[in-house]
Amino acid sequence: MTARYRWLTGCLIAAAATIFACGRHRMAERVVDPASRDRAGVGDSELEEHDSASVAENDYFYLQRRLRDGRINVLQRARAMTHARFLRARVIAFSGLDAAGTWELRGPVNVGGRVADVIGDPANAATFYVGAASGGVWKTTDGGATFTQIFDGQGSQSIGALAIDPRNSNVLYVGTGEASPGGGSVTYPGDGVWKTTDGGATWQHLGLDQTIAIGRIVVDPRNPNNVFVAATGHLFSRNIDRGVYRSQDGGATWTKVLFVSDIAGAVDVAIDPVDPSRVFAATWERIRTPSARTYGGPGSGLWRSTDGGTTWTRLAGGLPAPTTEPSRIGVAIAPSSPTTVYTIFYRKSDQGLDGLFRSVDGGTTWTRQTVTNLAGIIGAQGFWSGRIFVHPTNPSEIWVDGVGLARSTNGGASFSSVAGLHADHHAQWFFPGNPATILKGNDGGLYRSTNGGTSWTHFDNLPISQFYTVEAHPAEPFKIYGGLQDNGVKRTTTGSLNDWSNVIGGDGFEVLVDPRSTQVIYAESQFGALSRSTDGGATFRSATSGLSGRLGWKTPLAIDPASTGTGLTSTVYIGSHMLFKSTNSAGSWTAISGDLTNGNQGTGGVVFGTITTIAVSPTNRNTIYIGTDDGNVWVTRDAGATYTRLDAALPDLWVTRVAVDPTSDAIAYATFSGFRVDQPLPHVFRTTNFGATWTDISSDLPDAPVNEIVIDPAQSSTLYVGTDVGVFVTHDTGGTWAPLGTGMPDGSVVTDMKLLPGTPPTLLASTYGRSIYSIDLSAAPAVTVIDAHFDVDADGFTYTDDAFRGTAQPAYASGNRIATGGFSGGALRVALSGIDNAVITNMSGGWSRTLDLTRYGRMRSTLRMQLTQTSEYESNELSQSLVSIDGTLVGTGTNDFVAQINGNGNGGTPITTGFQLVTLDLGIRAAGSHQLRLGGFNNQKTLNDESTEILIDDVVLTEE
């Protein structure tokens, strides 16, 4: 593509993005506020209650992105995405695809991730669609041999429900926003309902933006223009845009036909396939804040309409009364006997099973089933799984989702556990033409059975894993590790997409390979459950001895980059509400601080008031920066003896990362989460004076949470940030930002990054819902600092006696430029002469030049050096040619000299190395003034005819 057409394409893409933002979201700004008293309906007292048995992990995402008063701008995500798309289009237009670089999927594809819904073509079992909890919509037309992502570039990647037109499998409805409120599920709210009429090639947004989460969509099998949506509503605040919505024109317009209250939305809906005027809907009263979790109440109930959804009646006839305060409810109609209806009720008190009920008269009366073994299979987590499914041809065969999967063949009288699948189930689809073919979605991805559930095959080709972290060691870059929601810590030992295996279980978080030994690996599951392996990951043992305090859902871990030894004596840090230190590679821990947070602010099982990030300076191991979830930033400059708080001028938001410049411990960065409500919210700050002052360097970044920052060790003005809308890079320390590369899935929430050295360097990025990606970074061109040949003058070099480690003897050490006799023309000469009847223990001289570097980078040098020694030297006398940078000798191999000659005392011909081509790595150097010295040294001279000569020519020094 020519530059002209790239520019035109970029403009068109940018224009389309702008139209997308202005057209689809042209509405008043909507901020949801759980503290608002402008409420209607039942259950006001529910905000004062909480269920202490509920897990707290979902608040990890919510608490980061809210403001301190609890508000979240539910439209800001869309605006940030539009901004990111515009910047990406501009990069492509003006730089070209090759210049931008391309992200590459690194896997895993064999692990999977949470599947919220699955639906297939009723006439073709080879075509089906998969809705990932935070990974968009995927389609296959070859029975799952391959999958194609068909929803990128559209709305929210958080998927709640799918529905297919039973007469036309190319018509698909997508309800965004996952309805289940547990286990880290709600990364983002949804943005309503979308529709495609061509199998996902193009999409139309149908509105319902403020429904936030959608539990179910059903299409009338007799009249596909009739569509019902069960809108669950916002989890963290009250809103009236919830309940059951109906469209009678294929989604062009919507009418809210069932509304209970601003905290009781609809989570399930079922339509009679024979008499579509009969529709069932389940409502669920639920709201969650850091101090309250209400999963149930009088607004939860089962409803029926007999006039196609125009009017509704709350069902009783044997069902639990509203006064019992039910929790989540699931409902399903038997396709082969539509008067047979099943519903499952959970209790508010403990989220356990209240009962399974059956009606054989279309929902008028209900009978509580005995449900032998059901509670033990599905567990007590009605907030997380609540669906029920009926076999297409056998009305007595029912399936119930839970931690485990339960099946009954006798109408619910008894249940057996279905084995062979990952835990935590959410979705199921029977192929009507052959019900023995079943698709099953759970926290581990997508499964298929072709024998009615006796055995299952996992689809090992869906990159929808929800990663919190990514790790690799420079010595073994092909071994990639990561911590995943619902799927522990996984790794590949080959770099392949499909061979990722388990390291530890639980919800996976921090994983680090010790810098000194690839055999020592640290892996962490939720709430600071740290384990360590000393055999390369073959076995793990607990590494929490001495830890205490509030350990967060994702507990931060950091290794001192200056640690030495074998990997068992590394200095490691971990944070609860206090900072802990280990000097034996997590063998034991000692607290080295008091409470660095504002105290315990978590209630109802929420862990809040914790350290979230730790960074140890690469240049001074005594300097450590710390950030907390309640907005505190600290530094200790004496390894934990004292602490200074630094956040007076910083946002009062969740600190996602602190990072220290590789050249100076005074330079550090702090990044923040949170969404704005009115003014743009800065997310990246820099200090150059240990936090005394901070500068906002967010500049033109999209206004979205920043989750990670990486400083390029070869060029510290180059920074990479992982955000909720992708990866961005700056080459001028935040003056300007641009999207990094192309190929990263649209809308990716980038949670962590790892920069690996190499030629070229590689940046790994973990995403929450689209697995792990990598990009090869274009190395900045080397800059020539010195190009000297000494044919005319000394090219800025000056001679100095005693330039290295000798005793000054100005009468006998000298330097001069010679016009001929160098490798190619002139050269610099150092002469070290002997003295009659006097022992000169050491003598040196050299040529020096001061360099002023404008940037941080790696210095490399090539030069020609010739070392010549007269033959009278004895065996204990030697001569050396030397190079130093900033006073430190830099030699070849492990030596601190470039060349060395030992005397033999034989007389005769002088000994010489001839002109050698010397290539030296002078190391990474900061911007500023540096001194390069070139010359030589000799020792033990006793005679005037014992002398050493060093010639220097063709000096080239570059900085990368």
Secondary structure, DSSP 4 states (H G I P E B T S, - for coil): --HHHHHHHHHHHHHHHHHHHHHHT-S---EE-TT-----SS-GGGGG---TTS--TTHHHHHHHS-TTS-EETTHHHHHHHHHHHHHHHHHHHH-HHHH-B-EEEE-SSS---EEEEEEETTEEEEEEEEETTTEEEEESSTTSS-EE--TTSS-S-EEEEEEETTEEEEEEEEES----STT--SS----EEEESSTTSS-EE---GGG--EEEEEE-SS-TT-EEEEE---SSS--SS-EEEEESSTTSS-EEEE--BTTEEEEEEEE-SS-TT-EEEEEEEEEEETTEEEE--TT-EEEEESSTTSS-EE--TTSPPGGG-EEEEEEEE-TTSTT-EEEEEEETTTS-EEEEEEESSTTSS-EE---BTHHHHH-S-TTT---EEE-SS-TT-EEE-SSSEEEESSTTSB-EEEPSS-S-EEEEEE-TT-TT-EEEEETTEEEEESSTTSS-EE-------BEEEEEEETTEEEEEEEEETTS-EEEESS--SS--EEEE-SSEEEEEE-TT-TT-EEEEETTTEEEEESSTTS--EE--TT--S---SS--EEE-TT--SSSSS--EEEESSSEEEESSTTSS-EE-SS--SS-----TT---S-EEEEEE-SS-TT-EEEEETTS-EEEESSTTS--EE--TTS-SS-EEEEEE-TT-TT-EEEEE----SSS----EEEESSTTSS-EE--TTS-SS-EEEEEE-TT-TT-EEEEETTEEEEESSTTSS-EE--B-SPTT--EEEEEEE-SSS-EEEEEEBSS-EEEEEPPPPPPEEEEEE--SSS-TT-EEEET-SSS---TTTEEEEEEEEEETTEEEEEEEE---TT--EEEEEEEEEEEEEESS-EEEEEEEEEEEEE-TT--TT-EEEEEEEETTEE--STTSS-SEEEE-----SSPEE---EEEEEEEEEE-SEEEEEEEEEEEEEE-STT--EEEEEEEEEEEE-
